[in-house]
């Protein structure tokens, strides 16, 4: 879905590109937390380029460097490679866990008991 300001790119992809730009300044986790703080639903326009740039300013990143990174899509190849690998592995959502190359089946629940049993079964 096209969101105004994103030129046909999925807004979640733009958020990932922006997070990588924040990472270039050592602020990945701060930016990550901001993205989750402001998220208002899929395709709601929360992650347009102008808003992603504002989040960087809110976190006091060097906006000249950040904006150039985002505008030139500097880290797009790395993010797109991760997306391609996820598609190849049939990863369709999050969270999904792989241990030693095997998908950890949690039955849709992330309770500690179920997660622990599934994880322990892969270690045997």
C-alpha positions as CSV (number, residue, x, y, z in Angstrom):
1,X,0.0,0.0,0.0
2,X,1.3,3.4,-0.9
3,X,1.5,5.9,1.9
4,X,2.0,9.6,1.0
5,X,5.7,10.4,1.3
6,X,6.9,6.9,0.8
7,X,6.8,6.5,-3.0
8,X,5.4,3.0,-3.1
9,X,7.6,1.4,-0.4
10,X,5.9,-0.4,2.4
11,X,6.0,1.8,5.5
12,X,7.5,-1.0,7.6
13,X,10.4,-1.1,5.2
14,X,10.9,2.6,5.6
15,X,10.9,2.2,9.4
16,X,13.6,-0.5,9.0
17,X,15.7,1.7,6.7
18,X,15.4,4.5,9.2
19,X,16.3,2.3,12.1
20,X,19.5,1.3,10.2
21,X,20.2,5.0,9.7
22,X,19.8,5.6,13.5
23,X,22.1,2.6,14.1
24,X,24.8,4.4,12.0
25,X,24.8,7.0,14.8
26,X,24.7,4.3,17.6
27,X,21.1,5.0,18.4
28,X,19.3,1.9,17.0
29,X,17.6,0.9,20.3
30,X,16.5,4.4,21.1
31,X,15.0,4.7,17.6
32,X,13.5,1.2,17.8
33,X,11.8,2.1,21.1
34,X,10.4,5.3,19.5
35,X,9.0,3.4,16.5
36,X,7.1,1.1,18.8
37,X,6.0,4.0,21.0
38,X,4.4,5.8,18.1
39,X,3.0,2.8,16.1
40,X,-0.7,3.1,15.5
41,X,-1.3,0.2,13.2
42,X,-0.2,-1.2,9.9
43,X,-0.5,1.2,7.0
44,X,-1.7,4.0,9.3
45,X,0.9,6.5,8.0
46,X,3.0,6.4,11.2
47,X,6.2,5.6,9.3
48,X,6.2,8.1,6.4
49,X,9.6,9.6,5.6
50,X,8.7,13.0,7.1
51,X,7.6,11.4,10.4
52,X,10.6,9.1,10.5
53,X,12.8,12.2,10.1
54,X,10.9,13.9,12.9
55,X,11.5,10.9,15.2
56,X,15.2,11.2,14.6
57,X,15.0,14.9,15.5
58,X,13.0,14.1,18.6
59,X,15.9,11.7,19.7
60,X,18.5,14.4,18.9
61,X,20.2,12.5,16.2
62,X,22.3,14.4,13.7
63,X,19.4,15.1,11.3
64,X,21.6,16.2,8.4
65,X,23.3,12.8,8.5
66,X,20.1,10.9,9.2
67,X,18.1,12.6,6.5
68,X,20.8,12.0,3.9
69,X,21.0,8.4,4.9
70,X,17.2,7.9,4.6
71,X,16.8,10.0,1.4
72,X,19.6,8.1,-0.4
73,X,18.4,4.8,1.0
74,X,21.9,4.0,2.1
75,X,21.0,0.9,4.1
76,X,18.2,-0.3,1.8
77,X,20.2,-3.2,0.3
78,X,20.9,-4.7,3.8
79,X,17.3,-4.4,4.9
80,X,16.0,-5.8,1.5
81,X,18.4,-8.7,1.8
82,X,17.0,-9.5,5.3
83,X,13.4,-9.3,3.8
84,X,14.4,-11.6,0.9
85,X,15.9,-14.1,3.4
86,X,12.7,-14.0,5.5
87,X,10.6,-14.8,2.4
88,X,12.9,-17.7,1.5
89,X,12.5,-19.1,5.0
90,X,8.7,-18.6,4.9
91,X,8.8,-16.1,7.7
92,X,5.4,-14.5,7.6
93,X,5.3,-12.5,10.8
94,X,6.9,-11.9,14.1
95,X,7.9,-13.2,16.5
96,X,9.4,-16.3,14.9
97,X,12.4,-18.1,16.3
98,X,15.0,-20.3,14.6
99,X,17.4,-22.5,16.7
100,X,20.2,-24.2,14.8
101,X,18.4,-23.5,11.5
102,X,15.1,-25.0,12.7
103,X,11.9,-23.1,13.2
104,X,10.9,-23.1,16.9
105,X,7.2,-24.0,16.9
106,X,5.6,-22.3,19.8
107,X,2.0,-23.0,18.9
108,X,1.2,-19.3,18.7
109,X,1.8,-18.9,22.4
110,X,4.8,-17.3,23.9
111,X,4.1,-18.5,27.5
112,X,7.3,-19.5,29.2
113,X,6.2,-23.1,29.6
114,X,5.4,-23.7,25.9
115,X,8.4,-21.7,24.7
116,X,10.7,-23.6,27.1
117,X,9.4,-27.1,26.0
118,X,9.7,-26.2,22.3
119,X,13.2,-24.8,22.8
120,X,14.3,-27.8,24.9
121,X,13.1,-30.2,22.3
122,X,15.4,-28.6,19.8
123,X,18.4,-29.0,22.1
124,X,18.0,-32.8,22.3
